[in-house]
Amino acid sequence: STLGDQTAPAAAADAAGNVIVAYTDSLRDGSGAGVFDVLVPISARVVEVRAAGTPTPLAPGGRILDPVPAAGGLRLTFSRAVVPATATQAANYTVTVDTGSGPVPVAVTSAVLSGQTVTLTLAQTIAFGAVVLTVSDAVLDVDGRPLDGDGDEVPGQDFVLAFSVDAGAAAGLPAP
């Protein structure tokens, strides 16, 4: 809690990604210049998504020219450690692809966690279409906080990434 004027703020991040804010408070301890700190925990976020075999991360609204393979198709990296029991539940990830007749689900058959990265295996290769990947906020960080899906530092929102795949474009083939 704060009582007086807070001045001289400084902030730093710890190894877990939390933010520590230090400040002076003119009344809190009676000295007129007490130094205090507060820990602001930050939930895990998805910081990078890559399709297997692509050299760069997928960008929102981006386009890739290689198919997303079924085996090891998508790799997601979290900003901090996540609870393995929640990160490895395939049901916490949904993938849809729209090739022109509406979105169709592509089953996520497994989710394997290694460090802060989850590798998703899909039921099929995606060679063409508008893809939407959703990561449920049921994925928890190691402190039990739900995923911060939209990056606003408030836990509890799904992460959603839309991108397109056009594997035939690299070979000069028309879209199906």
C-alpha positions as CSV (number, residue, x, y, z in Angstrom):
1,S,0.0,0.0,0.0
2,T,1.0,3.6,-0.5
3,L,0.5,6.5,2.0
4,G,2.4,9.5,0.8
5,D,3.9,10.7,-2.4
6,Q,5.7,8.0,-4.4
7,T,8.9,9.2,-6.1
8,A,12.0,7.9,-7.8
9,P,10.5,4.9,-9.4
10,A,12.7,2.2,-10.9
11,A,11.8,-1.1,-12.6
12,A,13.6,-4.3,-13.5
13,A,12.6,-7.8,-14.6
14,D,13.7,-10.9,-12.8
15,A,14.7,-14.2,-14.4
16,A,11.1,-15.4,-14.3
17,G,9.8,-12.4,-16.3
18,N,8.1,-10.7,-13.4
19,V,8.6,-6.9,-13.0
20,I,9.9,-5.5,-9.7
21,V,9.2,-1.8,-9.1
22,A,11.1,0.1,-6.4
23,Y,10.1,3.6,-5.2
24,T,10.3,6.0,-2.3
25,D,7.3,6.8,-0.2
26,S,7.3,10.0,1.8
27,L,5.0,8.7,4.6
28,R,4.9,4.9,4.6
29,D,7.6,4.2,7.2
30,G,7.7,7.6,9.0
31,S,11.2,8.5,7.8
32,G,10.0,10.7,4.9
33,A,12.2,8.8,2.4
34,G,11.6,5.0,2.8
35,V,12.4,2.8,-0.1
36,F,9.9,0.1,-1.0
37,D,9.4,-2.5,-3.7
38,V,6.6,-4.4,-5.2
39,L,6.6,-7.6,-7.3
40,V,4.3,-7.5,-10.3
41,P,3.9,-11.0,-11.6
42,I,3.6,-11.4,-15.3
43,S,1.7,-14.4,-16.8
44,A,3.2,-16.5,-19.6
45,R,2.7,-15.3,-23.1
46,V,3.2,-17.0,-26.5
47,V,6.3,-15.1,-27.8
48,E,7.0,-17.0,-31.0
49,V,5.3,-19.5,-33.3
50,R,7.2,-21.3,-36.1
51,A,6.0,-23.7,-38.7
52,A,8.4,-26.7,-38.9
53,G,11.0,-26.0,-41.5
54,T,10.4,-22.2,-41.7
55,P,13.4,-20.0,-40.9
56,T,11.5,-17.1,-39.3
57,P,8.6,-16.9,-36.8
58,L,5.1,-16.6,-38.1
59,A,3.8,-13.0,-38.1
60,P,0.1,-12.1,-37.5
61,G,-1.5,-12.0,-40.9
62,G,1.7,-13.3,-42.4
63,R,2.1,-15.7,-45.3
64,I,4.3,-18.7,-45.7
65,L,5.1,-20.6,-48.9
66,D,6.0,-23.9,-47.4
67,P,3.4,-26.4,-46.1
68,V,2.9,-26.9,-42.4
69,P,3.8,-30.6,-41.9
70,A,1.7,-32.8,-39.8
71,A,4.6,-34.1,-37.7
72,G,6.0,-31.3,-35.5
73,G,4.0,-28.9,-37.5
74,L,3.9,-25.9,-35.2
75,R,6.3,-24.9,-32.4
76,L,5.2,-22.3,-29.8
77,T,7.6,-20.7,-27.4
78,F,6.3,-19.2,-24.1
79,S,7.8,-16.3,-22.3
80,R,8.2,-18.3,-19.1
81,A,7.8,-21.8,-17.9
82,V,4.4,-23.4,-18.1
83,V,2.7,-26.2,-16.2
84,P,3.5,-29.4,-18.2
85,A,0.1,-31.0,-17.4
86,T,-1.7,-28.0,-19.1
87,A,0.8,-27.4,-21.9
88,T,0.8,-31.0,-23.1
89,Q,-3.0,-31.3,-23.4
90,A,-3.8,-31.3,-27.1
91,A,-7.3,-30.0,-26.3
92,N,-5.7,-26.7,-25.2
93,Y,-4.8,-25.9,-28.9
94,T,-7.1,-25.5,-31.8
95,V,-6.1,-25.1,-35.5
96,T,-8.6,-24.3,-38.3
97,V,-7.9,-23.9,-42.0
98,D,-10.1,-22.2,-44.5
99,T,-9.5,-23.0,-48.2
100,G,-12.4,-21.0,-49.4
101,S,-15.5,-22.8,-48.1
102,G,-15.3,-21.9,-44.4
103,P,-13.0,-22.9,-41.5
104,V,-12.4,-26.6,-40.9
105,P,-10.8,-27.9,-37.8
106,V,-7.4,-29.6,-38.1
107,A,-7.0,-31.9,-35.1
108,V,-4.0,-31.4,-32.8
109,T,-2.9,-35.0,-32.1
110,S,-0.1,-34.2,-29.6
111,A,1.6,-31.4,-27.7
112,V,5.1,-32.1,-26.5
113,L,6.8,-29.7,-24.1
114,S,10.5,-29.2,-24.0
115,G,11.7,-26.3,-21.8
116,Q,9.4,-23.4,-22.7
117,T,8.6,-24.7,-26.2
118,V,5.6,-26.8,-27.2
119,T,5.7,-28.7,-30.5
120,L,2.2,-29.5,-31.9
121,T,1.6,-32.5,-34.2
122,L,-1.3,-32.1,-36.5
123,A,-3.6,-34.7,-38.0
124,Q,-2.7,-33.5,-41.5
125,T,-0.3,-31.3,-43.5
126,I,-1.6,-27.8,-44.3
127,A,-0.5,-26.9,-47.8
128,F,-3.0,-24.1,-48.6
129,G,-5.5,-21.8,-46.8
130,A,-6.1,-19.3,-44.0
131,V,-5.0,-20.8,-40.8
132,V,-6.0,-19.8,-37.2
133,L,-4.1,-21.2,-34.3
134,T,-5.7,-20.7,-30.8
135,V,-3.9,-21.5,-27.5
136,S,-6.4,-21.7,-24.6
137,D,-5.8,-19.7,-21.5
138,A,-6.2,-23.0,-19.7
139,V,-2.4,-23.3,-20.3
140,L,-1.0,-22.1,-16.9
141,D,2.4,-20.7,-16.0
142,V,4.4,-22.3,-13.2
143,D,2.8,-20.0,-10.7
144,G,-0.7,-21.2,-11.7
145,R,-1.7,-18.0,-13.6
146,P,-3.6,-18.4,-16.9
147,L,-2.0,-17.5,-20.2
148,D,-1.9,-13.8,-21.1
149,G,-3.0,-14.4,-24.7
150,D,-3.3,-10.8,-25.9
151,G,-0.1,-9.6,-24.2
152,D,-1.8,-6.9,-22.1
153,E,-0.2,-8.3,-18.9
154,V,-3.6,-9.4,-17.6
155,P,-4.0,-13.2,-17.3
156,G,-6.9,-15.0,-18.8
157,Q,-7.2,-14.5,-22.6
158,D,-6.6,-17.0,-25.4
159,F,-3.7,-16.5,-27.8
160,V,-4.9,-16.3,-31.4
161,L,-2.6,-16.2,-34.5
162,A,-3.9,-16.0,-38.0
163,F,-1.6,-16.6,-41.0
164,S,-1.9,-18.1,-44.5
165,V,-0.2,-21.0,-46.2
166,D,0.3,-21.0,-49.9
167,A,2.8,-23.9,-50.7
168,G,2.0,-23.9,-54.4
169,A,2.9,-20.2,-54.8
170,A,6.7,-21.0,-54.5
171,A,6.4,-23.4,-57.4
172,G,4.2,-21.0,-59.5
173,L,1.1,-23.2,-59.1
174,P,-2.4,-21.7,-58.8
175,A,-4.3,-21.9,-55.6
176,P,-6.7,-24.9,-55.4
